[in-house]
Amino acid sequence: MVYVGRQDDGTTYRPADAPVSAIGTARRWPETAAFLIVLAAAIGIAGAMYASYDHAPDLLWRGFYHDRNSHYSFGLDLALATRGLEPGWFFSELEKAKVWPPFHGLVLAGVLLLGGIDHRLGVVPSLIGWVMTIAFVWLIARRLFADRSSGLFAAAVAVIFTAASPTFRLISTDVMLEGLGAGLSAAGLWAYLRAETKPDLPGRWRLLALILTVLFFHKGNYWGLLIAPLAVAYATSHWREMATGVRTVWAATNPRTALKATVGSPLLILAAVVTVLVATIYARGPMALDLFGRSVSLYPPENLTTLAYALVFLWWSLTWLRHRGAIDRTLGTAGRAILYWHLTPIAISFLLPHRLSKFLWFVGPANNADPNYSLIKGVQFYWTVFADGFHQVPWLAPIVIALALIGAIAIPKLTPGARAVFLFALLAWIGVIVHPQHQGRFMSTWVFAVWICAGTGAGVLLSLTRAWLSPVWRGAVAAVLAAALLAVNLAWPTPRAAAVYALQDASGPSDLELIRPYLAELDGAHEVAMFTTFGMSKLFAWVIREHCRCHTIVDDPFIAGVTSREAARALMADRIGHATADVVVTIDAPHSRDESPAFGWVHANMVGIIDAMAEQTRYVRGNSYALPIGDATATIWRRR
């Protein structure tokens, strides 16, 4: 009997009487075993990462303005609403998920419902994403080669770089969106490669469409970084079929009828009128109308934006109903899956009030534009982050890029869809550079693709030795080189820059100490209002609600933009005059907090809120607490 397996050139040889199932099993079991080992190792490392975090979980909660407070608060609220059978609260919170879509919060809520209401579990969704990333990095890199030894070596190199990355590990042990975003992005890239190998199977394209849909409802930025290179890769690989489809549609279309159905459509004309109105309002700035004796604000025109979009959506829906058969034939297998399982859910979501305008703002240049923005500075910054933060030692970074370039040269010899991996790495890197805001964590959801490209280059170099090394010796060389790379990453300590780029403050006490000393005084309160001289954060809301496991209303009386102490005093007096809270807490921190002048959060001005509380008579002063964070003092006030 001749051995059934895959030759070095990727072809399969077998005896004529060997059953197909036996051939597939014999060929796949080493691959399956290798993947299971990698998956088990990833789960084990993730467990160790969690254990390290759980040793001192409160220290993660440093950085009062950090987004992790908002992300955890959202997931906690969904969990508490479900736990308390409060559908009104649940759906009202879900409706608020516009700037940050709801998927991460839903996953976090599920974790808290299963594991218990405990902020120590807040990092679990990110760790799930980290394990997903490792698993799909292996599968993607292996899939790029028909030759088993080259593919396994490429996968090993890519996984070692990914798993050893210090900044990526830290970000994946945080209550942030990047960890799960990376896992979903890797899953989407894998699903595309899998679909390209058998492009006539609709199920594979539907899987890709569903993953992309989940990624969109996780965070639009990550979705945009992935969808663009996939679209380019597909168009460049299938341009002949697409061109044929366009010619067929053009030949079967009456230009006059088509023009009348579009330009002459009353729905599109009305949508254009509303769009012009929206643009005019944005250009003029804040404005209002007097309607029945009341002033109605038209700025920002978010509802009008939704109206314009809804008109276009209605036009498309009617057009689709009339020409569904022709549309389906033109789109083909992949196009139909993307339209019905990806684009349609997203399009429907934009019908929700303010959803489209918030999405466009968040992914557009108006979101936190840096006045010192520069493309050159962006290139320098992200290279520094890549070298010093995402690698154990900086000199690994140029090696990664060199290997990635070797892999790029070999794209024509790789399996179908391979160019999508390289396009993803390239276009995503360009995307974060041209983005108006630069942060090291922005690399987290796509940098794994760079390591896959590097692993591909390593696999290409190994394949060059086929002419003078036997399969056994090539396997031995690959094992030694992979072990050496692993040893290099294990030999160096975690660089200090990793914590900086992961936005994890490595000094000072936990921000939980801003509220824990007096938390018992808030028991039984239906509504609590928090005022500080250093701004606001969702920290207070989630700590109070986690403590009581209940729907305590934690008012967020946003006081910002004040330019003087007197302005803060007057604004605070107005807030207290209309307050409905049972308990008010004020925190005065003259020197212990970072100031944020962009929001007017400067103590010299914000101390006016303390003046206003001393002058008001609606609330009676209670106990004061010296907080173990600098010279901050918390004071409890109870309504008369």
C-alpha positions in Angstrom: 0.0 0.0 0.0 1.3 3.4 -0.9 1.2 6.2 1.7 -1.7 8.5 1.3 -0.9 12.1 1.8 0.2 15.4 0.3 3.4 15.8 -1.6 5.8 18.7 -1.2 4.3 20.5 -4.2 0.8 20.3 -2.7 -0.5 17.5 -5.0 -2.2 14.4 -3.6 -1.2 10.9 -4.4 -3.0 7.8 -3.4 -3.6 4.2 -4.5 -6.6 3.8 -6.9 -8.4 1.6 -4.4 -8.1 4.0 -1.4 -11.5 5.4 -0.3 -11.8 9.2 -0.5 -12.8 9.5 3.2 -9.6 7.7 4.2 -7.5 9.9 2.0 -9.0 13.1 3.6 -8.6 11.8 7.1 -5.0 10.8 6.5 -4.2 14.1 5.0 -5.9 16.2 7.6 -5.2 14.7 11.0 -1.7 16.2 11.4 -3.1 19.6 10.4 -6.0 19.2 12.9 -3.6 18.1 15.6 -1.3 21.0 15.1 -4.2 23.5 15.2 -5.6 21.9 18.3 -2.2 22.2 20.0 -2.1 25.9 19.0 -5.6 26.5 20.2 -4.9 24.8 23.6 -1.8 26.8 24.0 -3.6 30.1 23.2 -6.3 29.2 25.8 -3.7 28.4 28.4 -1.8 31.6 27.8 -5.1 33.6 27.9 -5.8 31.9 31.3 -2.4 32.9 32.5 -3.0 36.5 31.3 -6.3 36.5 33.2 -4.6 35.2 36.4 -2.0 37.9 36.2 -4.8 40.5 35.9 -6.9 39.0 38.6 -3.9 39.1 41.0 -4.6 42.9 41.3 -7.6 43.7 39.1 -8.3 47.1 40.6 -5.0 48.5 39.2 -6.5 48.3 35.7 -9.0 50.9 36.6 -6.6 53.8 36.5 -7.3 56.6 34.0 -10.5 58.4 35.1 -11.4 59.5 31.6 -10.6 56.1 30.0 -13.2 54.5 27.7 -13.0 51.3 29.6 -15.4 52.8 32.2 -18.0 53.5 29.5 -17.6 50.0 27.9 -17.9 48.2 31.2 -20.8 50.4 32.3 -22.8 49.6 29.2 -22.3 45.8 29.4 -23.1 45.9 33.2 -26.3 47.8 32.6 -27.5 45.3 30.0 -26.6 42.4 32.4 -28.4 44.0 35.3 -31.5 44.8 33.2 -31.6 41.2 32.0 -31.0 39.9 35.5 -33.8 42.1 36.9 -36.2 41.4 34.1 -36.4 45.0 33.1 -36.9 45.1 29.3 -37.5 48.8 29.3 -34.1 49.5 30.8 -32.5 46.9 28.5 -33.8 48.3 25.3 -33.3 51.9 26.3 -29.6 51.2 26.9 -29.4 49.2 23.7 -30.9 52.2 21.8 -28.1 54.4 23.1 -25.5 52.3 21.4 -24.9 54.6 18.4 -21.3 55.9 18.6 -20.2 52.5 20.0 -22.3 49.7 18.6 -23.7 47.1 21.0 -22.0 43.8 20.2 -19.2 44.1 22.8 -21.7 45.1 25.4 -23.9 42.2 24.6 -21.0 39.7 24.9 -19.9 41.3 28.2 -23.4 41.2 29.5 -23.5 37.4 28.7 -20.2 36.9 30.5 -21.5 38.8 33.6 -24.8 36.8 33.6 -22.9 33.5 33.4 -20.0 34.4 35.7 -21.5 36.8 38.1 -21.7 40.6 38.4 -18.0 41.4 38.9 -15.8 43.9 37.2 -13.0 41.4 37.3 -14.7 39.6 34.5 -14.8 42.7 32.3 -11.6 41.6 30.4 -13.1 38.2 29.3 -14.5 39.4 26.0 -11.1 40.8 25.0 -9.4 37.6 26.0 -11.8 35.7 23.9 -10.8 38.0 21.0 -7.1 37.3 21.7 -7.6 33.5 21.5 -9.7 34.0 18.3 -6.9 36.0 16.8 -4.2 33.4 17.6 -6.4 30.6 16.2 -7.3 32.4 12.9 -3.7 33.7 12.4 -2.7 30.1 12.3 -5.5 29.1 10.0 -4.9 32.0 7.6 -1.2 31.6 7.4 -1.5 27.8 6.9 -4.1 28.3 4.2 -1.8 30.5 2.1 0.4 27.5 1.1 -0.4 24.3 -0.6 2.9 22.8 0.6 2.4 21.5 4.2 5.8 22.2 5.6 6.0 25.8 4.3 2.4 26.4 5.5 3.0 25.1 9.0 6.2 27.1 9.3 4.5 30.3 8.1 1.7 29.7 10.6 4.1 29.0 13.5 6.1 32.2 12.8 2.9 34.3 12.5 1.5 32.9 15.7 4.7 33.5 17.7 4.9 37.1 16.7 1.2 37.6 17.5 1.2 35.8 20.8 4.4 37.4 22.0 3.4 41.0 21.2 3.4 42.9 24.6 1.1 45.7 23.6 -1.4 43.4 22.0 -1.4 41.2 25.1 -2.1 44.3 27.4 -4.8 45.6 25.1 -6.4 42.1 25.1 -6.5 42.2 28.9 -8.5 45.3 29.1 -12.2 46.3 29.0 -11.8 47.7 25.5 -13.1 46.9 22.0 -9.7 46.2 20.3 -9.3 42.6 21.6 -12.6 41.3 20.3 -12.2 43.5 17.2 -9.0 41.8 16.3 -10.5 38.4 16.7 -13.5 39.3 14.5 -11.2 40.9 11.9 -9.1 37.8 11.7 -12.2 35.6 11.4 -13.5 37.7 8.6 -10.1 37.5 6.7 -10.1 33.7 7.2 -13.7 33.4 6.0 -12.8 35.4 2.8 -9.9 33.1 2.0 -12.1 30.1 2.6 -14.8 31.4 0.3 -12.3 32.2 -2.4 -11.1 28.6 -2.6 -14.7 27.5 -3.6 -16.4 30.7 -4.8 -19.5 28.9 -6.0 -20.5 27.7 -2.6 -23.0 30.3 -1.2 -22.7 29.1 2.4 -19.1 30.2 2.5 -19.9 33.7 1.4 -22.8 33.9 3.8 -20.5 33.1 6.7 -18.2 35.9 5.6 -21.2 38.2 5.3 -22.3 37.4 8.8 -18.9 37.9 10.4 -18.6 41.2 8.7 -22.0 42.2 10.0 -21.0 41.3 13.5 -17.8 43.3 13.1 -19.8 46.3 11.9 -22.0 46.1 15.0 -18.9 45.8 17.1 -17.2 49.0 15.8 -17.4 50.7 12.5 -13.7 51.6 12.3 -12.6 48.0 12.4 -15.2 47.1 9.8 -14.0 49.8 7.5 -10.4 48.8 7.8 -11.3 45.2 6.7 -14.1 45.7 4.2 -12.0 48.0 2.0 -9.1 45.6 1.3 -11.5 42.7 0.9 -13.5 44.7 -1.7 -10.3 45.6 -3.6 -9.0 42.0 -3.4 -12.2 40.6 -4.8 -12.5 43.2 -7.5 -9.0 42.6 -8.7 -9.4 38.8 -8.7 -12.8 38.7 -10.4 -12.7 41.8 -12.6 -13.4 39.7 -15.8 -16.7 38.3 -14.3 -17.6 41.7 -13.0 -17.0 43.4 -16.3 -19.1 40.7 -18.1 -21.9 41.3 -15.7 -21.8 45.1 -16.2 -21.8 44.7 -20.0 -24.8 42.3 -19.7 -26.8 44.7 -17.6 -25.9 47.6 -19.8 -27.0 45.7 -22.9 -30.3 44.8 -21.3 -31.1 48.2 -20.0 -33.0 51.0 -21.7 -31.0 54.1 -20.8 -34.0 56.4 -21.0 -36.1 54.2 -18.7 -33.2 53.8 -16.2 -32.6 57.6 -16.2 -36.3 58.3 -15.5 -36.3 55.7 -12.7 -33.4 57.4 -10.9 -33.1 61.1 -11.7 -36.8 61.4 -12.2 -37.8 59.5 -9.1 -39.9 61.6 -6.6 -38.3 59.8 -3.7 -34.7 60.6 -4.9 -35.7 64.2 -5.7 -37.1 64.7 -2.2 -34.0 63.0 -0.7 -31.8 65.4 -2.6 -33.8 68.4 -1.3 -33.5 67.2 2.3 -29.8 66.6 1.8 -29.3 70.2 0.6 -31.2 71.4 3.6 -28.9 69.3 5.9 -25.8 70.7 4.3 -27.1 74.2 4.6 -27.9 73.8 8.3 -24.4 72.4 9.0 -22.9 75.3 7.1 -24.8 77.9 9.0 -24.4 76.4 12.4 -26.9 76.3 15.3 -30.4 77.5 14.3 -34.0 77.0 15.5 -37.6 77.6 14.3 -40.5 79.0 16.3 -43.2 76.4 16.2 -46.5 77.1 18.0 -44.7 79.4 20.4 -41.9 77.0 21.1 -38.3 77.1 19.9 -37.4 73.9 18.0 -33.7 73.4 17.4 -32.6 72.2 13.9 -29.0 71.7 14.8 -27.4 69.3 14.4 -29.8 68.1 11.7 -29.5 64.4 12.6 -33.2 63.6 12.2 -33.2 65.2 8.8 -30.1 63.1 7.8 -32.0 60.0 8.8 -35.0 61.2 6.8 -32.9 61.8 3.6 -31.4 58.3 4.0 -34.9 56.7 4.6 -36.1 58.2 1.3 -33.2 56.6 -0.5 -33.7 53.3 1.3 -37.4 53.3 0.3 -36.5 54.0 -3.3 -34.0 51.1 -3.3 -36.5 48.8 -1.7 -39.1 49.5 -4.3 -36.5 49.1 -7.1 -35.4 45.8 -5.6 -38.9 44.5 -5.4 -39.5 45.3 -9.1 -36.2 43.9 -10.4 -35.2 41.3 -7.8 -34.5 38.5 -10.3 -32.3 40.7 -12.5 -30.4 42.0 -9.5 -29.8 38.6 -8.1 -28.5 37.3 -11.4 -26.2 40.2 -11.8 -24.7 40.0 -8.3 -23.8 36.4 -8.5 -23.2 34.0 -5.5 -20.9 36.3 -3.6 -22.8 39.5 -4.3 -26.1 38.0 -3.2 -24.7 36.8 0.1 -23.1 40.2 0.9 -26.3 42.1 -0.1 -28.8 40.0 2.0 -26.6 38.9 4.9 -24.4 42.0 5.4 -25.5 45.2 3.6 -29.2 44.8 4.3 -28.8 44.5 8.2 -26.5 47.5 8.2 -28.9 49.5 5.9 -31.8 48.8 8.2 -29.9 49.8 11.3 -29.3 53.3 9.7 -33.0 53.9 9.8 -32.8 54.2 13.6 -32.8 57.9 14.6 -29.3 59.5 14.7 -27.6 56.1 13.9 -26.3 57.2 10.4 -25.1 60.7 11.5 -23.3 59.3 14.5 -21.6 56.7 12.4 -20.5 59.2 9.8 -19.2 61.5 12.5 -17.3 58.7 14.3 -15.5 57.4 11.3 -15.0 60.8 9.7 -12.3 63.5 10.1 -14.4 65.5 12.6 -13.8 63.0 15.3 -11.1 64.3 17.6 -9.0 66.0 15.0 -5.4 66.6 16.2 -4.3 70.2 15.6 -0.7 69.0 15.2 -1.7 66.3 12.7 1.0 65.4 10.1 1.4 62.5 7.8 5.1 62.4 8.4 4.5 62.4 12.2 2.0 59.7 11.7 4.4 57.4 9.8 7.1 58.0 12.5 4.7 57.5 15.4 3.2 54.2 14.1 6.6 52.8 13.2 7.8 53.6 16.8 4.7 51.9 18.2 5.1 48.9 15.9 8.8 48.5 16.9 8.8 49.4 20.5 5.4 48.4 21.7 4.2 45.5 19.5 7.5 43.6 19.6 9.5 42.4 22.6 12.6 43.9 21.1 12.7 46.7 18.5 15.0 45.0 16.1 12.4 42.3 15.3 10.3 45.0 13.6 12.5 45.4 10.5 12.9 41.7 10.2 9.1 41.4 10.2 8.8 44.0 7.4 11.6 42.3 5.3 9.8 38.9 5.6 6.5 40.5 4.7 8.0 42.0 1.5 9.3 38.6 0.6 5.8 37.2 1.1 4.3 40.0 -1.0 6.6 39.2 -3.9 5.4 35.6 -3.9 1.7 36.4 -3.9 1.1 35.0 -7.4 2.4 31.6 -6.2 0.2 31.5 -3.1 -3.3 30.2 -2.8 -6.4 32.1 -4.0 -7.3 35.2 -2.0 -3.8 35.6 -0.6 -3.6 39.2 -1.8 -6.4 40.1 0.6 -4.1 39.5 3.6 -1.4 41.8 2.2 -3.9 44.5 1.1 -5.4 44.4 4.6 -2.0 45.0 6.2 -1.1 47.8 3.8 -4.4 49.7 3.6 -5.1 49.4 7.3 -1.6 50.9 8.0 -2.3 53.7 5.6 -5.7 54.2 7.1 -4.5 54.8 10.7 -1.8 57.2 9.4 -4.3 59.4 7.5 -6.8 59.2 10.4 -7.0 62.7 12.1 -6.1 61.1 15.5 -3.1 58.9 16.2 -3.1 56.4 19.0 -1.0 53.2 19.3 -4.0 51.0 20.1 -5.4 51.8 16.7 -3.0 49.2 15.3 -4.4 46.4 17.5 -7.2 45.1 15.3 -5.1 44.6 12.1 -1.4 44.3 13.0 -1.8 40.5 13.1 -2.0 40.7 9.3 1.5 42.1 9.2 2.7 39.1 11.2 0.9 36.8 8.8 2.6 38.5 5.9 5.9 38.0 7.8 5.1 34.3 8.4 4.3 34.0 4.7 7.8 35.4 3.8 9.3 32.8 6.2 7.3 30.1 4.5 8.5 31.2 1.1 12.1 31.1 2.1 11.7 27.6 3.5 10.1 26.5 0.2 13.2 27.6 -1.6 15.1 24.8 0.1 13.1 22.0 -1.5 15.7 21.5 -4.2 18.5 20.6 -1.8 16.8 19.6 1.5 14.6 16.5 2.1 11.2 17.0 3.7 12.6 15.7 7.0 15.5 18.2 7.1 13.2 21.0 6.0 10.9 20.2 8.9 13.9 20.1 11.3 15.2 23.5 10.0 11.7 25.0 10.4 11.4 23.7 14.0 14.8 25.1 15.0 14.1 28.5 13.5 10.6 28.7 15.1 12.1 27.6 18.5 14.8 30.3 18.1 12.2 33.0 17.4 10.2 31.8 20.4 13.3 31.9 22.6 14.1 35.4 21.6 10.7 36.6 22.6 10.8 34.8 25.9 14.3 36.1 26.8 13.4 39.8 27.0 11.2 41.4 29.6 8.0 43.3 28.6 9.1 46.7 27.4 7.8 49.7 29.4 6.5 51.3 26.2 3.9 48.6 25.8 1.8 49.9 28.7 2.1 53.4 27.3 0.8 52.4 23.9 -1.9 50.2 25.4 -3.1 53.3 27.4 -2.7 51.5 30.7 -1.5 53.8 33.5 1.2 51.9 35.4 1.4 54.2 38.4 -0.7 55.5 41.3 -3.7 54.1 43.1 -6.9 52.7 41.5 -9.6 55.2 40.6 -12.0 52.9 42.5 -10.7 54.7 45.6 -12.6 57.8 44.4 -15.8 56.2 45.5 -15.3 53.1 47.6 -14.7 54.9 51.0 -18.2 56.2 51.1 -20.0 53.7 48.9 -22.1 52.3 51.9 -23.6 55.8 52.4 -25.3 55.5 49.0 -27.1 52.3 49.8 -30.9 52.7 49.3 -30.6 55.9 47.3 -32.9 55.8 44.2 -30.9 58.6 42.4 -27.3 59.8 43.0 -25.7 62.9 41.4 -21.9 63.1 41.1 -20.0 66.4 40.7 -16.2 66.7 40.6 -13.8 69.5 40.0 -12.1 67.3 37.3 -14.9 66.3 35.0 -17.1 63.2 34.7 -16.7 59.5 33.9 -18.9 56.4 33.8 -16.7 55.1 36.7 -19.2 56.3 39.3 -22.2 54.8 37.6 -20.8 51.3 37.2 -19.3 51.1 40.7 -22.6 52.2 42.3 -24.7 49.8 40.3 -22.4 46.9 40.6 -22.3 47.4 44.4 -26.1 47.4 44.7 -26.9 45.0 41.8 -29.7 47.4 41.0 -30.9 50.2 38.7 -29.8 53.1 40.8 -30.0 56.3 38.7 -26.6 57.9 38.6 -27.1 61.3 37.1 -24.4 62.6 34.7 -24.8 66.4 35.0 -22.2 67.2 32.4 -20.5 70.5 33.4 -17.9 71.4 30.8 -16.7 74.3 28.8 -16.7 76.7 31.7 -14.2 79.6 31.4 -14.3 80.9 34.9 -15.0 80.0 38.5 -18.1 82.2 38.5 -19.4 80.4 35.3 -19.0 77.0 37.0 -20.7 78.3 40.1 -23.7 79.7 38.1 -24.0 76.4 36.1 -23.8 74.3 39.3 -26.4 76.5 41.0 -28.8 75.8 38.1 -28.1 72.1 38.2 -28.8 71.9 41.9 -31.9 74.0 41.6 -33.4 71.4 39.2 -31.8 68.3 40.7 -34.0 65.3 41.6 -31.3 63.1 43.2 -31.7 61.8 46.8 -28.0 62.1 47.4 -25.4 64.5 45.9 -21.7 63.7 46.1 -19.0 66.4 45.4 -15.3 65.6 45.0 -12.8 68.5 45.2 -9.3 67.6 44.0 -7.1 70.7 44.0 -3.9 69.0 42.8 -4.4 65.3 42.5 -6.1 64.9 39.1 -4.9 65.5 35.5 -6.7 68.5 34.1 -8.4 68.5 30.7 -8.5 72.2 29.5 -10.2 71.1 26.2 -13.4 70.4 28.2 -12.8 73.3 30.6 -11.9 70.9 33.4 -9.4 73.1 35.2 -9.6 73.2 39.0 -9.2 77.0 39.2 -12.6 77.2 37.3 -14.3 74.0 38.3 -14.0 74.8 42.0 -17.0 77.0 41.4 -19.2 73.9 41.9 -18.0 73.7 45.5 -18.9 77.3 46.0 -22.4 76.7 44.7 -22.9 73.7 47.0 -21.9 75.8 50.0 -24.4 78.5 49.0 -27.5 76.3 48.2 -30.1 75.2 50.7 -31.8 72.2 49.0 -29.3 69.7 50.2 -27.8 69.3 53.7 -24.1 68.6 54.1 -23.2 65.2 55.6 -19.9 63.4 56.1 -16.7 64.3 54.3 -14.1 61.7 53.3 -10.4 62.3 52.6 -9.8 60.1 49.6 -6.5 58.1 49.2 -5.8 59.8 45.9 -3.7 62.9 46.5 -5.6 65.6 48.4 -9.1 64.8 47.1 -12.1 65.2 49.4 -15.6 63.7 48.9 -18.6 65.3 50.6 -22.1 63.7 50.9 -25.1 65.9 50.6 -28.7 64.7 51.3 -31.9 66.3 50.1 -33.9 68.0 52.8 
